[in-house]
């Protein structure tokens, strides 16, 4: 009995230290976590303190105190509730831009190369994945060709994506004069914060004023497909104007955070642009609020007629799921398009509890017979958003992401038509009750759903 007493005391002390560490770091850093995530951390520390405390210290933080951009203008007289909300986050106001959406991968590929080759002074590329395939080789060759004609080229890739590239790839780029940086490398400490906070942003910027962006990584499956395999369905677009300049400011912050040398970003006047009002919306650990998440929830309560959404992965947190359910119950027609089978098995498994709740509330869930990687949302005829953000907790609450918000009818209707065109080939979600073991499995996985 006496021999067992110290072990109980040490274990109890470990639990107390773990929970106190969670409470103190949460209070000191003013971390705001969804209740399900907070409960998962605390219960894990109580059950397995020796395992979960180190995991929390490595992966537990969500927000990082670093500069998000150099924009320091005043609040504008916003014409739209979403503009006012986004500006309240300390982000630039909406401005006139030229926008061109890509109908498919062939158009997107042409737009990507056109943007890269249009650079006169500087070419900046941020991606999660650069493929070791025809697209990856082509992008590499164009970067090198730009350097040869006097353009400063900077290439920023996420640490997970960088693992897929051999060192010889980076040596070739560096030898040719391309500046490279790895954002949050897994085995180094060049970037502040936990290793699970990944940079999922996708930008190709020419001269700080022309932007190619959307959901596509720079690999063949996102454009023309691999040999014997069709390309994934995806969305991207080109944008010129002040919103592109806002993306360039954010690139500078990310580039410097990864250890790169900064560049001057000249201001872009919107007088030459008269097409569409757009607003750049970055999201992630470097933002004070969960910006895209907040906009989606607010838009669910603002909507009166329709919500159209397409996403590859759908694992929402409780607040977004509730906002969508309540919108559907008060008569908003919601169409959600997701692949019947994505490339992430666990995400497909755990999404079903939310899908059943939304289906019960009247949401129409369309399962696509192919891999969809597009991310876009339309609310009424009022607002639309497209970018790199999936409708899952990892994208909305952890990853570095970005989107562009559209306020004019032409872009809103283009995205609405694109999403509507997916529905005829889809099948309806089977809203049957789960078996006991599946229900238990879904519940257990939901405790870590924000990491999926």
C-alpha positions as CSV (number, residue, x, y, z in Angstrom):
1,X,0.0,0.0,0.0
2,X,2.8,2.3,0.9
3,X,4.6,1.5,-2.3
4,X,1.6,2.4,-4.4
5,X,0.9,5.7,-2.7
6,X,3.7,7.7,-4.4
7,X,2.7,6.4,-7.8
8,X,-0.9,7.7,-7.3
9,X,0.4,11.0,-6.0
10,X,2.8,11.5,-9.0
11,X,0.0,10.6,-11.5
12,X,-2.4,13.0,-9.8
13,X,0.3,15.7,-9.8
14,X,0.8,15.1,-13.5
15,X,-2.9,15.6,-14.1
16,X,-3.0,18.8,-12.1
17,X,0.0,20.2,-13.9
18,X,-1.4,19.3,-17.3
19,X,-4.8,20.9,-16.6
20,X,-3.2,24.0,-15.0
21,X,-0.9,24.3,-18.0
22,X,-3.9,24.3,-20.3
23,X,-5.8,26.8,-18.2
24,X,-2.9,29.2,-17.8
25,X,-1.8,29.2,-21.4
26,X,-5.3,29.6,-22.6
27,X,-5.9,32.6,-20.3
28,X,-2.5,34.2,-20.9
29,X,-2.7,33.9,-24.7
30,X,-6.5,34.6,-24.7
31,X,-7.1,31.5,-26.8
32,X,-10.7,31.0,-27.8
33,X,-11.4,27.4,-28.7
34,X,-14.7,25.6,-29.6
35,X,-16.1,23.8,-26.6
36,X,-15.6,20.4,-28.2
37,X,-11.9,21.0,-28.8
38,X,-11.4,22.4,-25.2
39,X,-13.2,19.4,-23.7
40,X,-11.1,17.0,-25.8
41,X,-7.8,18.5,-24.6
42,X,-8.9,18.6,-20.9
43,X,-10.3,15.0,-20.9
44,X,-7.1,13.8,-22.7
45,X,-4.9,15.4,-20.0
46,X,-6.9,13.8,-17.3
47,X,-6.8,10.4,-18.8
48,X,-3.3,10.4,-20.4
49,X,-1.4,13.4,-19.0
50,X,2.1,12.1,-19.9
51,X,1.0,11.7,-23.6
52,X,-1.4,14.6,-24.1
53,X,0.5,17.4,-22.3
54,X,3.5,17.1,-24.7
55,X,1.0,17.0,-27.6
56,X,-0.7,20.1,-26.3
57,X,2.6,22.0,-26.0
58,X,3.5,21.0,-29.5
59,X,0.2,21.4,-31.3
60,X,-2.2,23.2,-28.9
61,X,-1.8,26.8,-29.9
62,X,-4.1,28.3,-32.6
63,X,-3.2,32.0,-32.8
64,X,0.3,33.5,-33.3
65,X,1.3,37.0,-32.4
66,X,2.8,38.1,-35.7
67,X,2.2,40.9,-38.1
68,X,-0.4,40.1,-40.6
69,X,0.2,42.8,-43.3
70,X,1.4,46.3,-43.7
71,X,-2.0,47.7,-44.5
72,X,-2.8,50.6,-42.1
73,X,-5.6,52.5,-43.8
74,X,-8.8,53.8,-42.2
75,X,-12.1,52.1,-42.1
76,X,-14.1,52.9,-45.3
77,X,-17.8,53.7,-45.6
78,X,-18.8,50.0,-46.2
79,X,-21.6,49.4,-48.6
80,X,-22.3,45.9,-47.4
81,X,-22.5,44.2,-44.0
82,X,-19.7,41.7,-44.9
83,X,-17.4,44.6,-45.9
84,X,-17.9,46.1,-42.5
85,X,-17.2,42.8,-40.8
86,X,-14.1,42.1,-42.7
87,X,-12.7,45.6,-42.2
88,X,-13.4,45.2,-38.4
89,X,-10.7,42.5,-38.5
90,X,-8.1,45.1,-39.6
91,X,-8.2,44.0,-43.2
92,X,-8.3,46.2,-46.3
93,X,-11.7,47.4,-47.7
94,X,-13.4,46.1,-50.8
95,X,-12.2,47.7,-54.0
96,X,-12.7,47.5,-57.8
97,X,-10.9,44.6,-59.5
98,X,-10.9,42.7,-62.8
99,X,-11.9,39.1,-62.3
100,X,-11.8,36.1,-64.7
101,X,-13.0,32.7,-63.4
102,X,-11.7,29.5,-64.9
103,X,-14.3,27.0,-66.1
104,X,-12.0,24.0,-65.9
105,X,-8.4,22.9,-65.5
106,X,-7.4,23.8,-69.1
107,X,-8.4,27.4,-68.6
108,X,-6.8,27.5,-65.2
109,X,-3.5,26.2,-66.6
110,X,-3.5,28.8,-69.3
111,X,-4.3,31.5,-66.7
112,X,-1.5,30.4,-64.4
113,X,1.1,30.5,-67.1
114,X,-0.2,33.8,-68.4
115,X,0.1,35.3,-64.9
116,X,3.6,34.0,-64.4
117,X,4.9,35.2,-67.8
118,X,3.3,38.6,-67.3
119,X,5.6,39.5,-64.4
120,X,8.0,42.3,-65.2
121,X,9.6,43.0,-61.8
122,X,8.6,40.3,-59.4
123,X,6.9,36.9,-59.4
124,X,5.8,35.4,-56.0
125,X,4.4,31.9,-55.7
126,X,2.9,30.3,-52.6
127,X,1.6,26.8,-52.7
128,X,0.9,23.7,-50.5
129,X,2.0,21.2,-53.2
130,X,4.3,21.4,-56.2
131,X,3.9,18.2,-58.1
132,X,6.8,16.1,-59.5
133,X,4.9,15.8,-62.8
134,X,4.4,17.8,-66.0
135,X,2.7,20.7,-64.3
136,X,5.4,20.9,-61.6
137,X,8.2,20.8,-64.1
138,X,6.5,23.4,-66.3
139,X,6.0,25.8,-63.4
140,X,9.7,25.3,-62.4
141,X,10.9,26.0,-65.9
142,X,8.8,29.2,-66.2
143,X,10.2,30.4,-62.8
144,X,13.7,29.9,-64.1
145,X,12.9,31.6,-67.4
146,X,11.5,34.6,-65.5
147,X,14.8,34.9,-63.5
148,X,16.7,34.8,-66.7
149,X,14.9,37.8,-68.0
150,X,15.5,39.8,-64.9
151,X,12.4,39.1,-62.7
152,X,12.9,38.5,-59.0
153,X,11.2,35.2,-58.3
154,X,10.3,33.9,-54.8
155,X,8.8,30.5,-54.2
156,X,7.2,29.7,-50.8
157,X,6.0,26.1,-50.1
158,X,4.5,24.6,-47.0
159,X,6.7,22.3,-44.9
160,X,4.5,19.2,-45.6
161,X,4.3,19.9,-49.3
162,X,8.1,20.4,-49.3
163,X,8.6,16.8,-48.1
164,X,7.3,15.6,-51.4
165,X,10.1,17.3,-53.4
166,X,13.7,16.0,-53.6
167,X,16.5,18.3,-52.5
168,X,17.7,18.4,-56.1
169,X,14.5,20.3,-57.0
170,X,15.4,23.1,-54.6
171,X,19.1,23.0,-55.6
172,X,18.1,23.6,-59.2
173,X,15.8,26.5,-58.4
174,X,18.4,28.1,-56.1
175,X,21.2,27.6,-58.6
176,X,19.1,29.4,-61.2
177,X,18.5,32.4,-58.9
178,X,15.0,31.5,-57.6
179,X,14.6,32.4,-54.0
180,X,12.9,29.6,-52.0
181,X,11.5,29.3,-48.5
182,X,9.8,26.5,-46.6
183,X,6.9,27.6,-44.4
184,X,7.0,25.8,-41.1
185,X,9.3,22.9,-41.9
186,X,8.5,19.9,-39.8
187,X,12.1,19.3,-38.6
188,X,13.3,22.9,-38.2
189,X,12.2,26.0,-36.2
190,X,12.2,28.6,-39.0
191,X,8.5,29.4,-38.5
192,X,6.8,30.4,-35.3
193,X,4.1,28.1,-33.8
194,X,3.1,24.4,-33.7
195,X,3.9,22.1,-36.6
196,X,0.3,21.3,-37.2
197,X,-0.5,24.8,-38.4
198,X,-0.1,24.4,-42.2
199,X,0.0,27.0,-44.9
200,X,-2.7,26.0,-47.4
201,X,-2.8,29.3,-49.2
202,X,-2.4,29.2,-53.0
203,X,-1.2,32.4,-54.8
204,X,0.7,33.3,-57.9
205,X,1.4,37.0,-57.9
206,X,2.8,39.1,-60.7
207,X,4.3,42.4,-59.8
208,X,2.2,42.6,-56.7
209,X,-1.0,43.5,-58.6
210,X,-2.1,40.5,-60.6
211,X,-3.2,37.3,-58.8
212,X,-3.9,33.8,-59.8
213,X,-5.6,31.9,-56.9
214,X,-8.3,29.4,-55.8
215,X,-8.2,25.8,-54.7
216,X,-5.7,24.3,-57.1
217,X,-2.2,23.2,-56.0
218,X,0.5,23.2,-58.7
219,X,0.2,19.6,-59.7
220,X,-1.3,17.7,-62.6
221,X,-4.3,16.2,-60.9
222,X,-5.7,19.8,-60.3
223,X,-5.4,20.7,-64.0
224,X,-5.4,18.0,-66.7
225,X,-5.2,14.9,-64.6
226,X,-2.6,12.1,-64.4
227,X,-2.2,9.5,-67.1
228,X,-5.4,7.3,-67.0
229,X,-7.0,9.5,-64.3
230,X,-9.3,12.4,-64.9
231,X,-8.5,15.8,-63.4
232,X,-10.2,16.7,-60.1
233,X,-13.0,19.2,-60.3
234,X,-11.7,22.5,-58.9
235,X,-12.1,26.3,-59.0
236,X,-9.5,29.1,-59.6
237,X,-9.5,32.6,-61.0
238,X,-7.4,35.6,-62.0
239,X,-7.8,38.9,-60.3
240,X,-6.1,42.3,-60.9
241,X,-6.4,45.3,-58.7
242,X,-6.2,46.3,-55.0
243,X,-7.4,42.9,-53.8
244,X,-4.4,41.3,-55.5
245,X,-2.2,43.9,-53.8
246,X,-3.7,42.9,-50.4
247,X,-2.7,39.3,-51.2
248,X,0.8,40.6,-52.0
249,X,1.0,42.2,-48.6
250,X,0.0,38.9,-47.0
251,X,2.6,37.1,-49.0
252,X,5.2,39.4,-47.7
253,X,4.2,38.6,-44.1
254,X,4.3,34.9,-44.8
255,X,7.6,35.1,-46.7
256,X,9.2,37.0,-43.8
257,X,7.8,34.5,-41.3
258,X,9.5,31.7,-43.3
259,X,12.8,33.6,-43.1
260,X,12.8,35.2,-46.6
261,X,14.0,38.6,-47.5
262,X,11.2,41.2,-47.9
263,X,10.3,43.2,-51.0
264,X,8.6,46.5,-51.4
265,X,4.9,46.3,-52.5
266,X,3.9,49.4,-54.4
267,X,0.3,50.7,-53.9
268,X,-2.2,49.8,-56.6
269,X,-4.8,52.4,-57.6
270,X,-8.3,51.1,-58.3
271,X,-9.1,54.0,-60.7
272,X,-8.1,51.8,-63.7
273,X,-10.4,49.0,-62.6
274,X,-14.2,49.3,-62.9
275,X,-15.4,45.8,-63.2
276,X,-16.2,44.2,-59.8
277,X,-16.0,44.9,-56.1
278,X,-13.9,42.3,-54.3
279,X,-12.3,41.9,-50.9
280,X,-9.3,39.8,-50.0
281,X,-9.9,37.7,-46.9
282,X,-7.0,35.8,-45.3
283,X,-7.7,33.4,-42.5
284,X,-5.5,31.5,-40.0
285,X,-3.3,31.6,-36.9
286,X,-1.9,35.0,-37.9
287,X,-5.3,36.6,-37.9
288,X,-6.9,38.0,-34.6
289,X,-10.3,36.3,-35.4
290,X,-11.3,33.2,-37.4
291,X,-12.2,35.4,-40.3
292,X,-13.7,33.1,-42.9
293,X,-15.5,31.1,-40.2
294,X,-17.0,34.3,-38.8
295,X,-18.1,35.4,-42.2
296,X,-19.8,32.1,-43.0
297,X,-21.7,32.1,-39.7
298,X,-22.8,35.7,-40.1
299,X,-23.9,35.0,-43.7
300,X,-26.0,32.0,-42.7
301,X,-28.0,34.3,-40.4
302,X,-28.1,37.1,-43.0
303,X,-29.3,34.8,-45.8
304,X,-33.0,34.8,-46.7
305,X,-33.3,32.7,-49.9
306,X,-30.4,30.4,-50.7
307,X,-27.0,29.1,-49.8
308,X,-24.9,27.2,-52.4
309,X,-21.7,25.5,-51.2
310,X,-19.1,23.2,-52.7
311,X,-16.2,21.7,-50.8
312,X,-14.1,18.6,-50.8
313,X,-14.2,18.0,-47.1
314,X,-17.1,18.9,-44.8
315,X,-16.4,18.6,-41.1
316,X,-17.9,21.7,-39.6
317,X,-17.6,22.7,-36.0
318,X,-20.8,23.0,-33.9
319,X,-21.3,26.7,-34.5
320,X,-21.2,26.5,-38.3
321,X,-23.4,23.4,-38.4
322,X,-25.9,25.1,-36.1
323,X,-25.9,28.3,-38.2
324,X,-26.6,26.2,-41.4
325,X,-29.3,24.1,-39.7
326,X,-31.1,27.2,-38.4
327,X,-30.9,28.9,-41.8
328,X,-32.5,25.8,-43.4
329,X,-35.2,25.7,-40.8
330,X,-36.3,29.2,-41.4
331,X,-36.6,28.5,-45.1
332,X,-33.3,29.2,-46.7
333,X,-32.7,26.7,-49.5
334,X,-29.3,25.2,-48.9
335,X,-27.5,23.0,-51.5
336,X,-24.3,21.4,-50.3
337,X,-22.1,19.6,-52.9
338,X,-19.4,17.2,-51.7
339,X,-17.7,14.2,-53.3
340,X,-19.2,10.9,-52.5
341,X,-15.7,9.7,-51.8
342,X,-12.8,12.1,-51.3
343,X,-9.1,11.4,-51.0
344,X,-9.4,11.6,-47.1
345,X,-11.1,8.5,-45.7
346,X,-11.4,9.7,-42.1
347,X,-12.9,13.0,-43.2
348,X,-15.5,11.2,-45.2
349,X,-16.3,8.9,-42.2
350,X,-16.6,11.6,-39.6
351,X,-18.7,14.0,-41.7
352,X,-21.8,11.9,-41.6
353,X,-23.1,13.0,-38.2
354,X,-23.2,16.6,-39.4
355,X,-24.7,15.6,-42.7
356,X,-27.5,13.7,-41.0
357,X,-28.3,16.7,-38.8
358,X,-28.4,19.0,-41.7
359,X,-30.4,16.7,-43.8
360,X,-33.0,16.4,-41.0
361,X,-33.2,20.3,-41.0
362,X,-33.9,20.4,-44.8
363,X,-30.5,20.8,-46.3
364,X,-30.1,19.2,-49.8
365,X,-26.8,17.2,-49.8
366,X,-25.5,16.2,-53.2
367,X,-22.8,13.5,-53.4
368,X,-20.6,14.0,-56.5
369,X,-19.4,10.8,-58.4
370,X,-15.9,12.2,-58.7
371,X,-13.3,14.0,-56.6
372,X,-14.2,17.6,-56.2
373,X,-11.5,20.0,-54.8
374,X,-13.4,23.3,-55.3
375,X,-14.2,25.5,-52.4
376,X,-16.9,28.2,-52.9
377,X,-20.0,29.5,-51.2
378,X,-22.9,31.7,-52.5
379,X,-25.5,33.4,-50.3
380,X,-28.6,34.8,-51.9
381,X,-27.7,37.2,-54.8
382,X,-25.8,39.1,-52.2
383,X,-22.3,37.7,-51.6
384,X,-20.0,34.9,-52.7
385,X,-16.6,33.6,-51.6
386,X,-14.0,31.4,-53.3
387,X,-10.5,30.4,-52.3
388,X,-8.5,27.7,-50.5
389,X,-10.8,27.3,-47.5
390,X,-12.6,23.9,-47.1
391,X,-15.7,23.8,-45.0
392,X,-14.0,21.9,-42.2
393,X,-12.6,22.7,-38.8
394,X,-9.0,22.3,-39.9
395,X,-9.3,24.9,-42.7
396,X,-11.5,27.3,-40.8
397,X,-9.8,27.1,-37.3
398,X,-6.2,26.0,-37.8
399,X,-4.7,26.3,-41.3
400,X,-3.4,29.5,-43.0
401,X,-6.0,30.0,-45.7
402,X,-7.3,32.8,-47.9
403,X,-10.4,33.6,-50.0
404,X,-11.7,36.4,-52.1
405,X,-15.2,37.8,-51.4
406,X,-17.3,38.9,-54.3
407,X,-20.1,41.5,-54.1
408,X,-21.2,42.1,-57.7
409,X,-23.9,40.2,-59.5
410,X,-21.7,38.9,-62.3
411,X,-19.3,37.0,-60.1
412,X,-22.0,35.8,-57.7
413,X,-24.1,34.4,-60.6
414,X,-21.1,32.8,-62.3
415,X,-20.2,30.8,-59.1
416,X,-23.9,30.0,-58.5
417,X,-24.2,28.5,-62.1
418,X,-21.0,26.6,-61.7
419,X,-22.2,25.0,-58.4
420,X,-25.7,24.3,-59.8
421,X,-24.1,22.5,-62.8
422,X,-22.7,19.9,-60.5
423,X,-26.0,18.8,-59.0
424,X,-27.6,16.8,-62.0
425,X,-24.7,14.2,-61.8
426,X,-24.9,13.9,-58.0
427,X,-26.8,11.4,-55.9
428,X,-28.7,12.3,-52.7
429,X,-27.2,11.7,-49.3
430,X,-28.7,8.5,-47.6
431,X,-29.9,9.8,-44.3
432,X,-30.2,6.5,-42.5
433,X,-29.5,6.1,-38.8
434,X,-26.0,4.7,-38.1
435,X,-25.4,1.4,-36.4
436,X,-24.1,1.4,-32.8
437,X,-20.4,0.9,-33.6
438,X,-20.4,3.4,-36.4
439,X,-22.1,6.0,-34.1
440,X,-19.5,5.3,-31.4
441,X,-16.7,5.6,-34.0
442,X,-18.0,8.9,-35.3
443,X,-18.3,10.3,-31.8
444,X,-14.7,9.3,-31.0
445,X,-13.3,10.8,-34.2
446,X,-15.2,14.0,-33.7
447,X,-13.1,14.7,-30.6
448,X,-10.1,15.2,-33.0
449,X,-12.2,16.4,-36.1
450,X,-10.4,19.7,-36.1
451,X,-7.2,17.9,-37.0
452,X,-8.6,15.9,-39.9
